[in-house]
Amino acid sequence: MKNRQPIPERSWLLGLAIIGFIVGGFILSNFIRSGDKTFLCSTISSDSRASSDNDATPIQLQAILHYATTPVTPQQSLEEISVTFDVLKVFAPCNFLVFGLGRDSLMWTSLNPRGTTIFLEEDPRWVKSVLKNAPTLQVYTVQYRTQLKEADNLLASYRNEPDCSYSKAYLRGNFNCKLALEGLADEIYEKEWDLIMIDAPRGYFPEAPGRMTAIFSAAIMARSRKGSGVTHVFLHDVDRKVEKVFAEEFLCRKHLVKAVGRLWHFEIPPASNSSQGGDLFC
């Protein structure tokens, strides 16, 4: 999802497993009745569900064909993918926000049949390249205001900005807090996201945007949730310093429920369910 350079061919076993995931999701979707709220982790409008019903089968078949014929597989391992898949098996159809567009995008969309899966991507040229072969994916281009080399300063200084504080932070139109992801389409701010995957933007060279904004904004989205239940946040590449430090600052160790390989899975409750006060996130 992150690097654009060629990736060595992975084991055929991972590709086969991905196809198995998708086929399983396809079978499961046929057992989910649109009126059965037990399977829903959030309310989806009847209009959007009707549209998704028409698209579910084609996107899953497209994904199966893609992963059956490509030598390039997603950058997450089978064990890491399985963590998110296990949550999707329980909660799909739901609202799934993914930071990053890449070789696993068809997979994530097909594993959330009848749900809403939206991708946020920094590189317009990469978006155009991916959509050429998968035009049904829902993608928004993001302009980040940060660079990886600023990470230490942002972590040290954010507490001095009231609009970055735990009790006051918001996203849309928040120009004062550089960590806030502002300037997105209204749909991103208005939906309540049940699952958030952070596997982008790029964070492996000093001028890259880094994942500071994505992690902070995911924390704000989760804490702003009005509906019942927690927000599942998945963060990849926690072997890197910035991902790990910012996760511990904003997503919180106390909300970490599983760690597999380079992936951390958090379950973050809404702020309304927390007795925490002050300006610290954790």
C-alpha positions in Angstrom: 0.0 0.0 0.0 2.9 2.3 0.8 5.8 1.7 -1.5 5.5 2.1 -5.2 8.7 0.1 -6.0 8.3 -3.4 -7.4 7.6 -6.1 -4.7 9.2 -9.6 -5.0 6.7 -12.3 -5.8 5.1 -13.8 -2.6 4.3 -17.3 -1.9 1.4 -18.8 -3.9 -0.1 -19.7 -0.5 -0.9 -16.1 0.4 -2.7 -15.5 -3.0 -4.6 -18.7 -2.4 -5.5 -17.7 1.1 -6.8 -14.3 -0.1 -9.0 -16.0 -2.7 -10.3 -18.2 0.1 -11.1 -15.1 2.2 -13.0 -13.5 -0.7 -14.9 -16.7 -1.5 -15.8 -17.0 2.2 -17.0 -13.4 2.3 -19.1 -14.0 -0.9 -20.8 -17.0 0.7 -21.3 -15.1 4.0 -22.9 -12.2 2.1 -25.6 -14.5 0.8 -26.6 -15.3 4.3 -26.9 -11.7 5.4 -30.4 -10.4 5.0 -30.6 -6.6 4.4 -33.2 -6.3 7.2 -31.3 -8.2 9.8 -29.7 -5.6 12.0 -27.9 -8.2 14.1 -25.1 -8.3 11.5 -24.7 -4.6 11.1 -22.1 -2.6 13.0 -23.7 0.7 11.9 -26.8 1.8 10.1 -26.5 2.0 6.3 -29.2 3.7 4.3 -31.5 1.6 2.2 -30.4 3.5 -0.9 -26.7 2.8 -0.4 -27.4 -0.8 0.5 -29.4 -1.4 -2.6 -26.6 0.1 -4.7 -24.1 -2.1 -2.9 -26.2 -5.2 -3.5 -25.9 -4.7 -7.2 -22.1 -4.3 -7.0 -21.2 -6.9 -4.4 -21.0 -9.9 -6.7 -19.0 -8.2 -9.5 -16.4 -6.8 -7.2 -15.9 -10.1 -5.4 -15.6 -12.0 -8.7 -13.2 -9.3 -10.0 -11.1 -9.7 -6.8 -11.0 -13.5 -7.2 -9.9 -13.2 -10.8 -7.3 -10.6 -9.9 -5.6 -12.5 -7.1 -5.8 -15.8 -9.1 -3.8 -14.3 -11.9 -1.4 -11.7 -10.5 2.1 -12.6 -9.2 2.0 -9.6 -6.9 0.3 -10.0 -3.5 -0.5 -7.5 -0.7 2.2 -6.3 1.6 0.5 -7.5 4.7 1.2 -11.1 5.7 -1.5 -13.8 5.9 -1.5 -13.6 9.7 -1.9 -9.8 9.6 -4.7 -9.8 7.0 -6.5 -12.5 9.1 -6.8 -10.0 12.0 -8.9 -7.6 10.0 -10.7 -10.4 8.2 -11.8 -11.9 11.5 -13.4 -8.6 12.5 -15.1 -8.1 9.1 -16.6 -11.6 9.4 -18.5 -10.4 12.4 -19.4 -6.9 11.5 -19.7 -6.6 7.7 -21.5 -4.9 6.1 -20.1 -1.8 7.8 -18.3 1.5 7.2 -14.6 0.7 6.5 -12.1 3.6 6.0 -8.7 2.7 4.6 -5.7 5.0 4.6 -3.9 3.9 1.4 -4.8 2.5 -2.0 -2.9 -0.5 -3.2 -2.6 -4.1 -4.1 -5.0 -5.2 -1.4 -7.8 -2.7 -2.1 -9.9 -5.1 -4.2 -9.6 -7.6 -1.3 -10.7 -5.2 1.4 -13.7 -4.0 -0.7 -14.8 -7.5 -1.5 -14.6 -8.6 2.2 -17.1 -5.9 3.1 -20.0 -6.8 0.8 -23.0 -4.4 0.9 -20.9 -2.1 3.1 -19.1 1.1 2.4 -15.3 0.9 1.9 -13.5 4.1 1.1 -9.8 4.6 0.4 -7.7 7.8 1.1 -4.6 8.1 -1.1 -2.0 10.8 -1.4 -0.7 10.2 -4.9 -3.1 11.2 -7.7 -1.0 9.3 -10.3 -1.2 6.1 -8.3 -5.0 6.6 -7.9 -5.3 6.9 -11.7 -3.2 3.8 -12.2 -5.1 1.6 -9.7 -8.6 2.8 -10.9 -7.7 1.9 -14.5 -8.0 -1.8 -13.6 -10.5 -1.4 -10.7 -12.8 1.6 -11.5 -15.5 0.7 -9.0 -13.2 1.4 -5.9 -14.2 4.5 -3.9 -11.2 6.7 -3.5 -10.5 10.2 -2.3 -7.1 12.0 -2.9 -5.6 13.5 0.3 -3.2 16.4 0.7 -1.2 16.0 3.9 0.3 19.0 5.6 3.1 17.1 7.4 6.4 15.6 6.6 8.0 12.6 8.4 11.0 14.7 9.5 8.6 16.9 11.5 7.3 14.0 13.6 9.3 14.6 16.8 8.4 18.3 16.8 4.7 17.6 16.2 4.6 15.2 19.0 6.4 17.6 21.4 4.3 20.7 20.4 0.8 19.5 19.8 -0.3 19.9 23.4 0.4 23.6 23.1 -2.4 23.9 20.5 -5.9 23.9 22.1 -7.4 22.6 18.8 -5.3 19.5 19.1 -6.3 18.7 22.6 -8.2 15.6 23.7 -11.2 17.6 24.8 -11.4 20.0 21.9 -9.8 18.4 18.8 -11.8 18.2 15.6 -11.0 17.5 11.9 -13.1 19.4 9.4 -11.8 23.0 9.0 -9.2 22.6 11.8 -6.4 24.7 10.3 -4.7 25.3 13.7 -3.9 21.7 14.4 -1.5 20.4 11.8 -2.2 16.8 12.8 -5.9 17.2 11.9 -6.9 15.8 8.5 -8.9 18.6 7.1 -10.0 19.4 3.5 -11.7 16.1 2.8 -15.1 15.4 1.3 -18.0 15.8 3.7 -18.7 12.1 3.4 -15.5 11.2 5.2 -16.4 13.5 8.2 -20.1 12.6 8.4 -19.9 8.8 8.4 -19.2 6.9 11.5 -16.4 4.5 10.7 -16.6 1.1 12.2 -13.2 -0.1 11.0 -10.2 2.1 10.1 -7.1 0.7 8.5 -3.9 2.8 8.6 -1.4 1.5 6.0 -0.5 4.8 4.5 0.6 7.5 3.6 4.3 6.8 2.9 6.5 7.0 5.9 10.0 5.7 4.8 11.9 8.9 3.8 12.1 12.4 5.5 10.0 14.3 3.0 7.2 11.7 3.0 3.9 12.7 4.7 4.3 10.1 7.4 1.4 8.5 9.3 1.2 11.1 12.1 -1.9 12.8 10.7 -3.6 9.4 9.9 -3.1 8.1 13.4 -4.2 11.3 15.1 -7.3 11.7 12.8 -8.3 8.0 13.3 -8.2 8.6 17.1 -10.5 11.7 16.7 -12.9 9.8 14.4 -13.1 7.0 16.9 -13.7 9.2 19.9 -16.3 11.2 18.0 -18.5 8.1 17.4 -22.1 8.6 18.4 -23.3 5.1 17.8 -22.9 2.1 20.0 -19.8 0.0 20.1 -16.1 0.6 19.6 -14.2 1.6 16.5 -11.7 -1.0 15.3 -8.4 0.6 14.3 -5.7 -1.4 12.5 -2.2 0.1 12.2 0.4 -1.5 10.0 4.2 -1.1 10.2 4.4 -0.7 14.0 8.1 -1.8 13.7 8.8 1.8 12.7 9.4 4.4 15.3 6.8 7.0 14.2 4.0 4.5 13.9 4.7 3.0 17.3 5.2 6.3 19.2 2.2 8.0 17.7 0.0 5.0 18.3 1.0 4.9 21.9 0.3 8.6 22.2 -3.1 8.8 20.5 -4.6 5.2 20.1 -3.4 4.1 23.5 -1.9 0.9 24.8 -4.9 0.3 27.0 -7.0 0.0 23.8 -4.6 -2.5 22.1 -6.3 -5.9 21.8 -4.1 -7.8 19.4 -0.6 -7.5 18.0 0.3 -9.8 15.1 3.5 -9.3 13.1 3.7 -5.6 12.2 0.0 -5.0 12.8 -1.7 -3.6 15.9 -5.4 -3.8 16.4 -7.1 -1.3 18.7 -10.7 -1.1 20.0 -11.4 2.5 20.8 -14.6 3.5 22.6 -16.3 6.9 22.0 -15.4 9.8 24.2 -18.9 9.8 25.6 -18.2 6.4 27.2 -15.0 7.6 28.8 -14.6 9.3 32.2 -11.2 10.6 31.1 -10.6 14.3 31.5 -7.9 16.8 30.6 -6.0 17.1 27.3 -4.2 13.8 27.2 -5.4 11.1 24.8 -4.1 8.2 26.9 
